[in-house]
Amino acid sequence: MLRFLTYRLAHSLLLLFLVSVIGFTILHLAPGGPLSQFALSPGMSQAELERIAERMGLNRPLPVQYLDWAARFVMGDWGESFRDGRAVLDIIFGHLFATLLLILTSTILSVGLGTLVGVLGAMRRYSAYDYLATVGAMVALSIPTFWFGLVAIYVFSLRLGWLPSGNMYTIGDESVLDYAEHLIMPSVVLALVQVAIWSRYMRSSILDVVGQDFVRTARAKGLTRRRVLYVHILRNALIPMITLTGIQLPTLLSGALVTETVFTWPGIGRLFLDSLGYNDYPVIMGVLMFTAIFVLLGNLIADLLVAGVDPRVRLE
């Protein structure tokens, strides 16, 4: 198990290094570069821009700039925002709770509903319900998330007036109920695509397990259908789903970026888009690295969980 953990950890660190190199290079070679934000200031001269570049070390070769940034990054210094001078880590942590709340809520919804729909579809294979679930999943996967969000706002906020159209809470009424009302639409919209993915994978996983010899043996022993389903089928069908949870993290984060924008949810996705608009390169790079660490950590945990429940994985 230690060898497996060491290999996965080394693999994750290598990927993180590649993400940092590619992200740093693209940001600094993009039109305008890191100095574009300062160039927009009224009365900014070329000589002043050159002094700013020298003070920030932007006039040095790009590899030297990267090594300097990487050394500070490892030590916990992720830089300061061009926009307000605050530490990048403080800005990210200030938006982290909103994103985690949204992702956690949508994950609970998608895993619960997706598992239920997938199990029912597998147990009622080729029935009207199975065909309906398949069509619904294809529709959910084909329609963009922002369209779902806009429709939800129009129907439930503008037309019916049941739910608030955006933000995380109402100023002056920061109660648990108020948070819940603001959370309903973005979490459901973010969960829709995940429900479709989970239901399809769960259905396929269950159908793979149903044909195994140990399931036929359990049925031959006279076990009830419910016991065969819960003890033998679901237990083994859920093993691939653990891996799916880690794989879906990038999809969740990209979906959260769109959802947070539509519903003006003050999370990391919205922070990333705002930083792009202001050319706030330190924050952009910080969000990129934080997201990469989050995704790689999630995949590492998923790999370890799979290795814990399935010893065959550790032998690969």
Phi, psi and omega in degrees: 000323179295321178295319178298315180296318180297317180297314181294322180292317178296321178297319180293319179295323178296316178297320179297320177298315180296320178299317181295317180296312182294314181297315180298317181294314181297317182296319184278343177260358179293155180306129181095318180068186182299339182276356184297326179295320180287330181293339181282348181293136180300135176077010180286122180264167180295324179295321178293321177298320180294323178294320178296318179298320179291320180294325182270356179078018183279353178269359178275164177302148185301318178300323179293319177299318181295315181298322178294315178297316182297321179296317179290325180296315180297327180278359178095004178261100183268010178095183180236149181292137173292335188283312184227003176078004179283156178294138183299317180298321178296321179295315181296313180295332177291338179253356187292318184301317182298316180291317179297320178298316180294315182293317181297316180296314181293327178293316178300316179295313185290319180293315180296307182291319181296319178296316180298312180296319180294318179296314180296322178295320180289321181287337178242051185301135179065017175273175178299321179297318181297316179295320180295319179295322179295315179296317179298321179294318179296322178294315180297325180282339185271333184267133181298150180298321182295331178291316175303317181297314180296320178296317180298318179297316182296316185283305190273343180253306184283315184278309185268332180070025182279324188230152176293150186278343182185185183070172185265335180199165176268127181299126182094350180222068185266054179271167179298319179297320180294318175300317182296318180297320179288335184277336189302303186296309181297323181290320179293317179298316179294329183281339187302310181295322180294325177299316179298316181293312181299318182295320180291316179294319180295318178300312181296320181295318180294318180296328176293320182286324184302327182275002182283157183296322184292335176287318178296323178295318179298320179290323180293334178286352179091014178295149180293158181298322180295318181292320178298320182293308187282322186273321188254315185281302184299321182301320180274331180288336182281346181299311177295335181292332177296317177296320180300324179301317178290321180294327184282352181302314177299322178296319178298316182292319177293321176294324178295324179299314180292315182297318179296327178290315181296317185262013183045046179276125189281060181254191183291326178298315178294322177300319180297315180293319177298320180293325175297319180295329180264003184054039181274081189300319179300321179290319178302312180295321178296316179295319179300314181290321179297318178296318179298316178297318180299315181292314181295322177294319177297317178294323179295316178297319178297318178298319180293321178295317178296318179296329179289324182266343181228096184299339182296331181295324183290343182272349183282000000 
